[in-house]
Amino acid sequence: MDMHTHTVMLIHTIMPTDLPSANKNSSLVPPLIQLMWLASPALPVGGFSYSEGLEAAVDKGFVRDEESACIWLLDQLHHSQARGDMAVIAQMVLAWQAFDKQRLTELSQWVHATRESAELRLQSEQMGRSMLEWLRNQNTIKNEWADLCNALGPTYPLTSALALSLTDAPIEQCLQSYAFGWAENMVQAALKSVPLGQNSGQRILLALSKNIAQAVTKALHVTDESRQVFSPMLAILSAQHETQYSRLFRS
């Protein structure tokens, strides 16, 4: 066998041209790495472009320094995320694993109905579409899963739950990954809008990280009857941000 033939055979061996079928790609990546990937700010879903009312809170003087930014984000973690989106994502993960269309429909309707401003609805829908496109590009989802997402209207909770359901990780770890990804995006929003330095950002991220386990526990105990995103000040600030004269973040 000549050197050229040997090289061609070696390349063919280590660089197969056939793409794995749906859900095969994710099974080749350890669950922990999948969760880290989904929590990464590098995930191309656009989370970095939203402040979820934080920029408006800075404009109104509610958030003005490291301490007030930390308090604001801790409140959002426990009162908005844990009781609302984290809770519904946990329920959606289980529904995706069972491919329970009726349950997914009910939960998706709740998500659409509970976005309290046009800005929050835009964020949920845009990030949902981007997550669905990323999953398609990864070749990890079946056509019927994508079709259901499109039929229900792809929101970020719906498509995030689909992505998390494919990791085979325990539900607690799935929510921890989601919450840390949210925390990273919000800390970056605080750095830019307050503004704050990197050390301040790391201290806020540490405080949020210490509270994630408690928030996850709370989310897992939320029922359909107790699940809610009632946060009037956040809704008002989000609505005001839509017409704020000067802003860094998308509205």
C-alpha positions as CSV (number, residue, x, y, z in Angstrom):
1,M,0.0,0.0,0.0
2,D,1.5,3.4,-1.0
3,M,1.5,6.4,1.3
4,H,-1.2,8.2,-0.6
5,T,-3.6,5.3,-0.3
6,H,-2.9,4.9,3.4
7,T,-3.5,8.6,4.0
8,V,-6.9,8.6,2.2
9,M,-8.0,5.5,4.1
10,L,-7.0,7.1,7.4
11,I,-8.9,10.3,6.7
12,H,-12.0,8.3,5.7
13,T,-11.7,6.4,9.0
14,I,-11.5,9.4,11.3
15,M,-13.7,11.8,9.3
16,P,-16.9,9.9,8.3
17,T,-19.1,11.7,5.8
18,D,-22.4,10.3,7.1
19,L,-24.1,12.4,9.7
20,P,-25.6,10.6,12.6
21,S,-29.4,10.4,12.7
22,A,-31.6,12.4,15.0
23,N,-30.7,12.2,18.7
24,K,-27.4,10.3,17.9
25,N,-25.2,13.3,18.0
26,S,-26.2,14.2,21.6
27,S,-25.7,10.7,22.8
28,L,-22.0,10.9,21.8
29,V,-21.5,13.9,24.1
30,P,-21.4,13.4,27.9
31,P,-24.5,14.8,29.7
32,L,-22.4,17.2,31.7
33,I,-20.8,18.7,28.6
34,Q,-24.2,19.0,27.0
35,L,-25.5,21.0,30.0
36,M,-22.4,23.2,30.0
37,W,-23.0,23.9,26.3
38,L,-26.7,24.8,26.8
39,A,-25.7,27.2,29.6
40,S,-22.9,28.8,27.6
41,P,-23.3,32.5,26.6
42,A,-21.9,31.4,23.2
43,L,-25.1,29.5,22.4
44,P,-26.4,31.4,19.4
45,V,-29.9,32.1,20.7
46,G,-29.5,35.9,21.4
47,G,-29.9,35.9,25.2
48,F,-27.1,38.5,25.5
49,S,-29.3,41.1,23.7
50,Y,-32.0,41.3,26.3
51,S,-31.9,42.8,29.8
52,E,-35.4,41.6,31.0
53,G,-36.2,45.0,32.5
54,L,-32.9,45.5,34.1
55,E,-31.9,48.4,31.8
56,A,-35.1,50.2,32.6
57,A,-34.6,49.6,36.3
58,V,-31.2,51.3,36.0
59,D,-32.8,54.2,34.0
60,K,-35.4,54.6,36.8
61,G,-32.8,54.5,39.6
62,F,-33.9,51.2,41.1
63,V,-30.6,49.6,40.2
64,R,-27.5,51.8,40.6
65,D,-24.6,49.8,42.0
66,E,-23.4,46.3,42.7
67,E,-25.5,45.8,45.8
68,S,-28.8,46.9,44.2
69,A,-28.0,44.9,41.0
70,C,-27.4,41.8,43.1
71,I,-30.7,42.2,45.0
72,W,-32.6,42.8,41.8
73,L,-31.3,39.7,40.1
74,L,-31.8,37.5,43.2
75,D,-35.4,38.6,43.4
76,Q,-35.9,37.7,39.7
77,L,-34.3,34.3,40.3
78,H,-36.6,33.4,43.2
79,H,-39.8,35.2,42.3
80,S,-39.9,35.1,38.5
81,Q,-37.7,32.3,37.3
82,A,-38.2,29.7,40.1
83,R,-42.0,30.1,40.3
84,G,-42.5,30.5,36.5
85,D,-40.1,29.6,33.7
86,M,-37.9,27.2,35.6
87,A,-41.0,25.4,36.9
88,V,-42.7,25.1,33.5
89,I,-39.4,24.0,31.9
90,A,-39.1,21.2,34.4
91,Q,-42.6,20.1,33.5
92,M,-41.9,20.4,29.8
93,V,-38.7,18.3,30.0
94,L,-40.8,15.4,31.4
95,A,-43.4,16.0,28.7
96,W,-40.9,15.9,25.9
97,Q,-39.3,12.7,27.3
98,A,-42.7,11.1,27.1
99,F,-43.6,13.0,23.9
100,D,-46.9,14.0,25.6
101,K,-48.4,16.3,22.9
102,Q,-51.4,17.2,25.0
103,R,-49.3,18.2,28.0
104,L,-46.9,20.1,25.9
105,T,-49.8,22.0,24.3
106,E,-51.2,23.0,27.7
107,L,-47.8,24.1,29.0
108,S,-47.0,26.0,25.8
109,Q,-50.3,27.9,26.0
110,W,-49.4,28.9,29.5
111,V,-46.1,30.3,28.4
112,H,-47.7,32.3,25.6
113,A,-50.3,33.7,27.9
114,T,-48.0,34.8,30.7
115,R,-45.5,37.0,28.8
116,E,-46.4,40.3,30.4
117,S,-45.1,42.8,27.8
118,A,-44.5,42.9,24.0
119,E,-40.8,42.9,24.8
120,L,-40.9,39.7,26.9
121,R,-43.0,38.0,24.2
122,L,-40.5,39.0,21.5
123,Q,-37.6,37.7,23.6
124,S,-39.4,34.4,24.3
125,E,-40.3,33.9,20.6
126,Q,-37.1,35.0,19.1
127,M,-34.9,32.9,21.4
128,G,-37.3,30.0,20.9
129,R,-36.9,30.1,17.1
130,S,-33.1,30.4,17.4
131,M,-32.9,27.5,19.8
132,L,-35.0,25.3,17.4
133,E,-32.8,26.3,14.5
134,W,-29.7,25.4,16.6
135,L,-31.1,22.0,17.4
136,R,-31.8,21.4,13.7
137,N,-28.3,22.3,12.8
138,Q,-27.0,19.9,15.4
139,N,-29.1,17.2,13.8
140,T,-30.4,16.1,17.2
141,I,-34.2,16.3,16.8
142,K,-36.8,14.4,14.9
143,N,-38.9,16.1,12.3
144,E,-42.1,15.4,14.4
145,W,-40.5,17.3,17.4
146,A,-39.7,20.3,15.2
147,D,-43.1,20.2,13.6
148,L,-44.8,20.2,17.1
149,C,-42.6,23.2,18.2
150,N,-43.7,25.1,15.1
151,A,-47.3,24.2,15.5
152,L,-47.3,25.4,19.1
153,G,-45.2,28.4,18.4
154,P,-41.5,27.9,19.5
155,T,-40.8,29.8,22.7
156,Y,-37.6,29.6,24.7
157,P,-39.0,27.5,27.5
158,L,-40.5,25.0,25.0
159,T,-37.3,24.6,22.9
160,S,-35.0,24.8,25.9
161,A,-36.9,22.0,27.5
162,L,-36.6,20.0,24.3
163,A,-32.8,20.5,24.3
164,L,-32.5,19.6,28.0
165,S,-34.6,16.5,27.6
166,L,-32.1,15.1,25.1
167,T,-29.2,15.3,27.6
168,D,-30.3,12.3,29.7
169,A,-29.3,14.4,32.7
170,P,-31.3,14.4,36.0
171,I,-34.0,17.1,36.0
172,E,-32.3,19.0,38.9
173,Q,-29.1,19.3,36.8
174,C,-31.1,20.4,33.8
175,L,-32.6,23.3,35.8
176,Q,-29.3,24.2,37.3
177,S,-27.9,24.5,33.8
178,Y,-30.8,26.7,32.6
179,A,-30.6,28.9,35.7
180,F,-26.8,29.4,35.4
181,G,-27.2,30.3,31.8
182,W,-29.8,32.9,32.7
183,A,-27.6,34.2,35.5
184,E,-24.7,34.7,33.2
185,N,-26.7,36.7,30.7
186,M,-28.2,38.9,33.4
187,V,-24.8,39.6,35.0
188,Q,-23.5,40.6,31.6
189,A,-26.5,42.9,31.2
190,A,-25.7,44.4,34.6
191,L,-22.1,45.0,33.7
192,K,-23.1,47.0,30.6
193,S,-26.1,48.9,31.9
194,V,-25.2,50.0,35.5
195,P,-22.2,49.8,34.6
196,L,-20.1,47.6,36.8
197,G,-16.6,46.1,36.7
198,Q,-15.7,42.5,36.1
199,N,-15.0,41.8,39.8
200,S,-18.4,43.1,40.7
201,G,-20.0,40.9,38.1
202,Q,-18.2,37.8,39.5
203,R,-19.4,38.6,43.0
204,I,-23.0,38.9,41.7
205,L,-22.6,35.6,39.8
206,L,-21.3,33.9,42.9
207,A,-24.3,35.1,44.9
208,L,-26.7,33.9,42.2
209,S,-24.9,30.6,42.0
210,K,-25.3,30.0,45.7
211,N,-29.0,30.5,45.3
212,I,-29.6,28.3,42.3
213,A,-30.0,25.0,44.2
214,Q,-32.7,26.6,46.3
215,A,-34.5,28.0,43.3
216,V,-34.4,24.6,41.6
217,T,-35.9,22.9,44.6
218,K,-38.7,25.6,44.7
219,A,-39.3,25.1,40.9
220,L,-39.6,21.3,41.2
221,H,-42.3,21.7,43.9
222,V,-44.4,24.1,41.8
223,T,-47.7,22.7,40.6
224,D,-50.0,23.8,37.7
225,E,-52.1,25.7,40.3
226,S,-49.1,27.5,41.9
227,R,-47.0,28.2,38.8
228,Q,-47.0,31.9,38.1
229,V,-44.9,34.8,36.8
230,F,-46.7,37.6,38.6
231,S,-44.1,40.4,38.9
232,P,-45.9,43.8,38.3
233,M,-42.8,46.0,38.6
234,L,-40.9,43.8,36.1
235,A,-43.8,44.0,33.7
236,I,-44.1,47.7,33.9
237,L,-40.3,48.3,33.5
238,S,-40.2,45.9,30.5
239,A,-43.1,47.8,28.9
240,Q,-41.4,51.2,29.6
241,H,-38.1,49.8,28.1
242,E,-39.9,49.3,24.8
243,T,-40.0,53.1,24.3
244,Q,-37.0,54.1,26.4
245,Y,-35.1,56.9,24.6
246,S,-31.6,55.5,25.0
247,R,-31.0,51.8,25.4
248,L,-28.3,49.2,24.8
249,F,-30.6,46.2,24.9
250,R,-33.2,44.9,22.4
251,S,-36.8,45.7,22.9
